[in-house]
Amino acid sequence: MNTQTNPQQIAIAGAGLLGRLLAWRLRLLGHEITLFEAGKLQPDSNTTRAAAFTAAGMIAPLSEAVVSDANVYRMGQFALQRWPEWLNDLPYNKTELFFAKGSLLVAHPQDESELQQFESELNFVVPECRNYQRLSSRDIQNLEPDLSPQFMRGLLLQEEGHLHNREFLQQLSNELLRLDVKVRENTPVETEPQTIHSDAGAEKFDLVIDCRGLGAKTQLKKLRGVRGETLHVETSEIHLHRPVRLMHPRYQLYVVPKPNNRFIIGATQIESEDRSPVTLQSSLELGSALYTLSPAFAEARIIEMDTNLRPAFMDNLPKIFCKPGLIIANGLFRHGYLLAPAVVEQVLAQVACNQHILFPDLLQASISG
């Protein structure tokens, strides 16, 4: 562990992706960390879980830049570099967690204009990017032989990857306990500078970092929840080496391979804070679109249907608010694993009073949210 000459007593509110990563990196720097979580560190399917558990774990800077901006692309490039470095710091990590094999975009012949539109928008948002390749039907079959042969055109986005996120969160939980991070489960809190408020009363710290996601809505008035739904299936009849996105005029389905012959399928983005189960319409759309990628998915077993709310601001970009004794980091939206490394590194710089601003667009002048 790298120790600092002036270790601080730091409280972190929220044990989602940001909270865990910050607890880990700050503990490695020698700080004393207390991590507060409203639920459990390893929640089950019957309890509210952080969006990081529902996510597919894609690191897709090119795909997301098209629907956001060039800053997302650059922060995503940073993530592709940082994730392998961080994972190397996990002891006893014998399972491959990060894959940098790119992602594949395909479209049905009648929807190939969607691929052309995507390429046009990518060149407009990130004109310096050349890390993608146009594919023929033969190219697609060479990359992913188990996909349906109907796809005539595709794009390989070489500068993308994916992470086995649930396996990573489990390993990170174990590492936090090994490093003697104090974990306070089932403890919802409110935050203010240098103070955590819970049912046990007020506790003082040198610094409080608030990563509560939607739990911070009372403080961040412009924060909202965006509903997302995912379908988890299991089959040994098909193998994919990388995430596949199906471009469609109405929705974009993604399929991400996971361990033990599992796949996560997602597409929905609904302006609602409803946490109820997946709707019949969504399940039908996800399932039918999945079948068109490969008929072999018809025999896949549905092992989970999940919903969650992603914390987001109006521009769908993350923000960091700072005042003496309090740092608030929030708003990862659907970009959790893509943008978390940039947010974490900027918060670490703020904790260290480092005047070098890595990602200036993340820092906000006002804490009003």
C-alpha positions in Angstrom: 0.0 0.0 0.0 1.3 3.5 -0.9 1.1 5.6 2.3 0.8 9.3 2.3 2.4 11.6 4.9 -1.0 13.1 5.8 -3.6 10.3 5.6 -7.1 11.5 6.0 -10.2 10.0 7.6 -12.6 9.9 4.6 -16.2 8.9 4.5 -17.7 7.7 1.2 -21.5 7.7 0.9 -22.7 5.1 -1.6 -21.1 1.8 -2.6 -22.0 1.8 -6.3 -19.3 1.8 -8.9 -17.9 5.2 -8.1 -18.0 4.7 -4.3 -16.2 1.3 -4.4 -13.5 2.5 -6.8 -12.8 5.6 -4.8 -12.7 3.6 -1.5 -10.2 1.2 -3.1 -7.9 3.8 -4.7 -7.9 6.1 -1.7 -7.2 3.2 0.7 -4.3 2.2 -1.5 -3.0 5.7 -1.0 -3.1 5.2 2.8 -6.3 7.0 3.7 -8.6 5.6 6.4 -11.9 4.9 4.6 -15.4 4.3 5.9 -17.9 3.3 3.2 -21.6 3.8 3.8 -24.1 1.8 1.8 -27.9 2.1 2.1 -28.3 -1.6 1.2 -25.8 -4.5 1.0 -22.3 -4.6 -0.5 -23.4 -7.8 -2.4 -27.2 -7.3 -2.9 -29.5 -10.1 -4.0 -32.2 -10.0 -6.6 -34.8 -8.9 -3.9 -33.0 -5.8 -2.9 -32.3 -2.5 -4.6 -29.0 -2.6 -6.4 -26.7 0.0 -7.8 -26.9 0.6 -11.5 -23.4 -1.0 -11.8 -24.9 -4.4 -11.2 -27.5 -4.0 -13.9 -25.1 -2.6 -16.5 -23.6 -4.6 -19.3 -20.0 -3.3 -18.6 -19.3 -2.0 -22.1 -16.4 0.4 -22.6 -17.7 2.0 -25.8 -16.2 5.5 -26.4 -17.0 5.5 -30.1 -20.6 4.3 -29.8 -21.4 6.7 -27.0 -19.6 9.7 -28.6 -22.2 9.6 -31.4 -25.0 10.3 -28.9 -23.0 12.6 -26.7 -19.9 14.5 -27.5 -16.1 14.3 -28.1 -15.4 14.6 -24.4 -17.1 11.3 -23.8 -14.8 9.8 -26.5 -11.7 11.1 -24.8 -12.7 10.0 -21.3 -13.5 6.7 -22.8 -10.1 6.4 -24.3 -8.7 7.1 -20.8 -10.9 4.2 -19.5 -9.6 1.8 -22.0 -6.1 2.5 -20.7 -7.0 2.7 -17.0 -9.1 -0.5 -16.6 -6.4 -3.0 -17.4 -4.0 -1.1 -15.0 -6.5 -1.1 -12.2 -7.4 -4.8 -12.7 -3.7 -5.7 -12.4 -3.8 -4.2 -8.9 -6.4 -6.9 -7.8 -4.5 -9.7 -5.9 -5.5 -13.3 -6.7 -7.3 -12.1 -9.9 -7.2 -15.4 -11.9 -10.2 -14.6 -14.0 -10.0 -12.5 -17.1 -12.2 -9.6 -16.6 -11.4 -7.0 -19.3 -11.5 -7.6 -23.0 -10.4 -5.2 -25.7 -11.6 -6.9 -28.9 -13.7 -4.0 -30.1 -17.4 -4.1 -30.7 -19.4 -5.0 -33.8 -22.2 -3.0 -35.4 -24.6 -4.7 -37.8 -27.9 -3.9 -39.4 -30.5 -5.8 -41.4 -30.2 -5.1 -45.2 -33.3 -2.8 -45.0 -31.7 -0.8 -42.2 -28.2 -0.4 -43.6 -28.7 3.4 -43.8 -28.4 3.3 -39.9 -24.8 2.2 -40.3 -24.1 5.0 -42.8 -25.7 7.5 -40.5 -23.7 6.3 -37.5 -20.4 6.6 -39.5 -21.3 10.1 -40.6 -22.1 11.2 -37.1 -19.0 9.6 -35.7 -16.8 11.4 -38.2 -18.5 14.7 -37.3 -18.2 14.3 -33.5 -14.7 12.8 -33.5 -13.1 13.7 -36.8 -9.7 12.5 -35.6 -11.0 8.9 -35.1 -10.0 6.3 -37.6 -10.2 3.2 -35.4 -13.1 1.6 -37.1 -13.4 -0.7 -40.1 -16.1 -1.3 -42.6 -17.0 -4.9 -42.9 -18.5 -7.1 -45.6 -20.7 -10.2 -45.0 -17.6 -12.4 -45.1 -15.8 -10.2 -42.7 -18.7 -10.4 -40.2 -18.8 -14.2 -40.5 -15.0 -14.4 -39.9 -15.3 -12.3 -36.8 -18.5 -13.8 -35.4 -19.3 -17.1 -37.2 -22.4 -17.7 -35.0 -24.2 -14.6 -36.2 -26.9 -14.9 -38.8 -25.5 -14.8 -42.4 -28.1 -12.2 -43.4 -25.9 -9.2 -42.4 -24.3 -7.8 -45.5 -22.6 -4.8 -44.0 -21.1 -3.9 -40.6 -18.7 -1.8 -38.7 -15.9 -3.0 -36.3 -15.2 -0.4 -33.7 -11.7 -1.4 -32.7 -11.3 1.1 -29.9 -13.9 -0.5 -27.6 -14.0 -3.2 -25.1 -16.1 -4.7 -22.3 -15.7 -5.8 -18.7 -17.3 -8.6 -16.7 -18.8 -6.2 -14.3 -20.5 -8.4 -11.7 -17.4 -10.5 -11.3 -15.3 -7.4 -10.9 -17.7 -5.9 -8.3 -17.5 -9.2 -6.3 -13.7 -9.2 -6.4 -13.5 -5.5 -5.5 -15.8 -6.1 -2.5 -13.4 -8.8 -1.3 -10.5 -6.5 -1.8 -12.1 -3.6 0.2 -12.6 -6.0 3.1 -9.0 -7.3 2.8 -7.7 -3.7 2.9 -9.6 -3.0 6.1 -12.0 -0.5 4.6 -14.8 0.0 7.2 -18.0 -1.0 5.5 -21.3 0.1 7.0 -24.1 -1.7 5.2 -27.9 -1.0 5.5 -27.0 2.5 6.5 -28.7 5.2 4.5 -27.1 8.6 5.1 -27.2 12.3 4.3 -24.1 14.3 3.7 -22.7 17.7 4.4 -19.1 19.0 4.6 -17.1 16.8 6.9 -20.2 15.2 8.3 -22.3 12.0 7.7 -25.8 11.8 9.2 -27.4 8.4 9.8 -29.8 6.9 12.3 -26.8 6.6 14.6 -26.4 10.3 14.6 -23.8 12.7 13.1 -20.2 11.5 12.5 -17.3 13.8 11.7 -14.6 13.1 9.1 -11.8 15.1 7.4 -13.6 14.7 4.1 -16.9 13.4 2.9 -17.3 12.1 -0.7 -20.9 11.6 -1.8 -21.4 9.0 -4.6 -25.0 8.0 -3.7 -26.5 8.2 -7.2 -30.2 8.8 -6.9 -29.8 8.8 -3.2 -28.5 12.3 -3.5 -31.6 13.8 -5.2 -32.5 15.8 -2.1 -29.2 17.6 -2.5 -29.0 17.7 -6.3 -32.3 19.0 -7.5 -31.6 18.5 -11.2 -30.7 14.8 -10.8 -33.1 12.4 -12.4 -33.5 8.6 -12.8 -33.6 7.1 -16.3 -35.1 3.6 -16.4 -33.1 0.8 -18.2 -34.1 -2.8 -18.7 -31.9 -5.8 -19.4 -32.5 -9.4 -20.3 -30.0 -12.2 -19.3 -30.0 -15.4 -21.2 -27.9 -18.5 -21.1 -27.0 -20.9 -24.0 -24.1 -22.9 -25.2 -25.4 -22.9 -28.8 -23.8 -19.6 -29.7 -20.5 -17.9 -28.9 -19.6 -14.2 -29.3 -16.1 -12.7 -28.9 -17.2 -9.1 -28.4 -20.3 -7.0 -27.9 -22.7 -6.8 -30.9 -25.0 -3.9 -31.5 -28.0 -4.2 -33.8 -28.7 -0.9 -35.5 -32.5 -0.2 -35.9 -34.5 2.9 -36.7 -36.4 2.7 -33.4 -33.9 1.1 -31.0 -30.4 -0.2 -30.7 -30.1 -3.7 -29.2 -26.8 -4.7 -27.7 -25.6 -8.2 -26.7 -22.6 -8.6 -24.5 -21.0 -12.0 -23.8 -20.5 -12.9 -20.1 -19.0 -15.9 -18.3 -20.6 -19.3 -18.2 -22.4 -19.1 -21.6 -24.4 -16.0 -20.5 -25.3 -13.0 -22.5 -26.8 -9.6 -21.4 -29.2 -8.0 -23.8 -30.3 -4.4 -23.5 -31.8 -1.5 -25.4 -34.3 0.4 -23.4 -33.9 4.0 -22.2 -37.1 5.3 -20.6 -37.6 8.7 -19.1 -39.2 7.3 -15.9 -38.2 6.6 -12.3 -40.3 3.4 -12.2 -38.4 0.5 -10.8 -41.1 -2.1 -11.5 -40.3 -5.3 -13.4 -39.6 -5.4 -17.2 -42.7 -4.8 -19.3 -44.0 -7.3 -21.8 -43.4 -4.9 -24.7 -39.7 -4.5 -23.8 -39.2 -8.3 -23.3 -40.8 -9.0 -26.7 -38.7 -6.4 -28.4 -35.5 -7.6 -26.8 -36.2 -11.2 -27.5 -37.3 -10.8 -31.1 -34.4 -8.6 -32.0 -32.0 -11.1 -30.3 -33.5 -13.9 -32.4 -32.8 -12.0 -35.6 -29.1 -11.8 -34.6 -29.0 -15.6 -34.6 -31.8 -18.2 -34.6 -29.7 -20.2 -32.1 -30.8 -17.7 -29.4 -34.3 -19.3 -29.7 -33.3 -22.1 -27.4 -31.6 -19.8 -24.9 -32.9 -19.9 -21.3 -34.0 -16.6 -19.7 -32.2 -16.5 -16.4 -32.9 -12.9 -15.3 -34.8 -9.8 -16.3 -33.6 -6.7 -14.6 -34.5 -3.1 -14.3 -32.7 -0.2 -12.7 -32.5 3.6 -12.7 -29.4 5.4 -13.9 -28.6 8.7 -12.2 -28.4 11.5 -14.8 -28.4 15.3 -15.2 -30.1 17.1 -18.0 -27.1 16.8 -20.4 -26.6 13.1 -19.4 -23.0 13.8 -18.4 -21.3 13.3 -15.0 -20.4 16.1 -12.7 -18.2 16.8 -9.7 -19.1 19.4 -7.1 -16.5 20.5 -4.6 -16.6 22.6 -1.5 -14.3 22.4 1.6 -14.9 19.1 3.3 -17.3 17.7 0.7 -17.0 16.3 -2.8 -20.0 15.1 -4.7 -19.6 12.9 -7.8 -22.7 11.8 -9.7 -24.6 11.5 -13.0 -22.8 8.6 -14.7 -26.1 7.9 -16.6 -25.6 4.8 -18.8 -21.9 5.5 -19.2 -20.8 4.0 -15.8 -17.9 1.8 -16.7 -16.9 4.1 -19.6 -16.6 7.3 -17.6 -15.9 6.1 -14.1 -12.1 6.1 -14.4 -12.1 9.7 -15.5 -14.4 10.8 -12.7 -12.4 8.8 -10.1 -9.1 10.2 -11.2 -10.4 13.8 -11.1 -11.8 13.2 -7.6 -8.4 11.7 -6.5 -6.8 14.9 -7.8 -9.2 17.0 -5.8 -8.5 15.0 -2.6 -4.7 15.5 -3.2 -5.3 19.2 -3.9 -3.6 18.6 -7.2 -3.9 21.8 -9.3 -3.6 19.8 -12.5 -7.2 19.4 -13.8 -7.4 16.2 -15.8 -11.0 16.6 -17.1 -12.1 20.2 -16.6 -15.6 19.6 -18.0 -16.4 17.4 -15.0 -15.9 20.2 -12.4 -18.8 22.4 -11.5 -18.6 25.9 -10.0 -21.8 25.5 -8.1 -23.1 22.6 -5.9 -26.7 23.4 -6.8 -26.8 20.5 -9.2 
